Amino acid sequence: MKPALHRRQLLMMGGALLGAGEVAAARPSRQASARSPRIGIALGAGSARGFAHIGVLQALEEAGISPTVVTGSSAGSLVGVFYAAGFTPWQMQDVALKVRDIDVADLTTGNKRGMVSGRSLERLVNGFVKDVPIEKMPRQFGAVSTDLDTGETVVLRQGDPGAAVMASCSIPGVFIPSTYNGRELVDGGLTSPLPVKAARQMGADYVIAVDVGTQPGQSQRSGLYEIILQSFEIMVRSLARLEGQTADLLIQPDTGRFASSDFAARKDLIEAGYLAGTRIVPQIKRELGLS
């Protein structure tokens, strides 16, 4: 009886050990489950107010918060591509303060589809980022645009960065629609002015959205360009609010005193972004468990 009992005890012990092994294998390790979340940042549309994005990024970087997934719509794509390419926010400020309006506003009178061709903007971006394709940049980047034929949101994640930004910034009536990989594209703000969804689709676990838009109000509208920008702002505002609600954290710089066409105020806009970012940093650190 004792040998049989001994064998039964061994079998029971072996089964217990095997069962414990199965449980241990099925349970994820503490180390694997405690990985740091991938931080994404969604930079919203806003024309001249897009300069505020630079200040927000300065505040985040100062606090040691460095998103690895970057999406941008319209003006947000222009700031986003520089950040994704490895520029620091302070280098981006230097570029923003040096570039003149004439460097990107190539007016055209021979095309009835828009006032600006956008080619100067494309060349400017590619010159600064050294023609590095989007997919080879240090950070993941997606420039959000809109398919003019289908109305679909299109996230440009590979290829020519200058062409992607030009497509994302092609405000109808101002810029000539852009052709990218056989699709005719216009401004991303039409369908996704605050591209939180795109950031999540690209793998971000925690998305910071930066909404630089504001409620349309009274401002000096001296020409067709200002009227188009104001009309565009009215159109995208409700959609931006809805997208902002899906972010893990929303930053809204105080840009209300600036017009959409106020490109001369870029330094003040950067400062407004920095102040907004600085105020929200403690909350981000708490939510991400950063010291």
Secondary structure, DSSP 4 states (H G I P E B T S, - for coil): -HHHHHHHHHHHHHHHHHHHHHHHHHSPPHHHHTPPPPEEEEEPP-GGGGGHHHHHHHHHHHTT---SEEEEETHHHHHHHHHHTT--HHHHHHHHHH--GGGT--B-SS-TT-SB--HHHHHHHHHHTTT--GGGSSSEEEEEEEETTT--EEEE-SS-HHHHHHHHT--BTTBPPEEETTEEEEEGGGT-SS-HHHHHHTT-SEEEEE------------SHHHHHHHHHHHHHHHHHHHHHTTSSEEE----TTS-TT-GGGHHHHHHHHHHHHHHHHHHHHHHHT--
